Amino acid sequence: MSVWDANPHIPPPFDKRSAPLLPAPPEADSGRGLFLVCHYAETWGGYPLGGDLFGQGGKLLWCEVGPSASTSRVRVAA
């Protein structure tokens, strides 16, 4: 699965940094999407896009989900 948008910022952990992915606070209205993707995906990544895709730059985030994805490979900070 992949998604793209016009914002060039690639968020952790898709940027391959070693910082832990923090879950959203219970009272937050947003911020759970990437946490859930990384919890269930086997692997993931992000790529910056040049100005040639539909005439604008941005980023592409991707993940692969499979039968062994129940084991999380992302460090989660409590």
C-alpha positions in Angstrom: 0.0 0.0 0.0 1.3 3.5 -0.7 0.0 7.1 -0.3 1.5 10.4 -1.5 0.9 14.1 -0.8 2.4 17.4 -1.6 4.1 18.0 1.8 7.8 17.1 1.5 8.2 16.2 5.3 8.6 12.5 5.8 7.5 11.6 9.4 9.2 9.1 11.7 9.6 6.2 11.4 9.2 6.4 7.6 12.3 8.7 7.5 14.4 5.8 8.9 15.4 7.7 12.0 16.0 5.8 15.2 13.7 7.8 17.3 10.8 5.9 18.9 7.3 6.3 17.6 5.1 7.8 20.3 1.5 6.8 20.5 -1.1 9.6 20.6 -2.4 10.7 24.0 -5.9 9.3 24.7 -7.4 12.7 24.5 -5.9 13.5 21.1 -8.2 13.9 18.1 -5.6 12.7 15.6 -2.1 11.1 15.5 -2.9 7.4 15.5 -2.6 6.5 11.8 1.1 6.1 11.4 1.3 4.3 14.8 -1.3 1.7 13.6 0.4 1.3 10.2 3.8 0.6 11.8 2.3 -1.8 14.3 0.6 -4.0 11.7 3.0 -3.6 8.7 5.9 -5.9 8.1 8.0 -3.1 6.6 7.6 0.5 5.6 9.5 3.5 4.1 9.2 6.9 2.6 10.6 8.7 -0.4 10.8 12.3 -1.3 9.1 13.1 -4.7 10.5 15.6 -7.2 8.4 18.1 -9.1 7.6 15.7 -11.9 4.7 13.7 -10.2 1.5 15.5 -11.3 3.5 18.8 -11.4 4.4 19.0 -7.7 6.8 17.7 -5.1 6.0 15.9 -1.9 6.5 12.4 -0.5 5.4 8.9 -0.9 4.9 6.7 2.1 4.5 2.9 1.7 4.1 -0.2 3.8 3.7 -4.0 3.3 1.2 -5.9 5.3 1.3 -9.7 5.5 0.5 -12.7 7.6 3.4 -12.3 10.0 2.7 -8.6 10.6 1.3 -9.3 14.1 4.9 -8.9 15.5 5.6 -5.2 15.7 9.0 -4.1 14.4 8.8 -0.5 15.6 10.0 0.7 19.0 7.1 2.3 20.8 7.8 4.7 23.6 5.4 4.6 26.6 
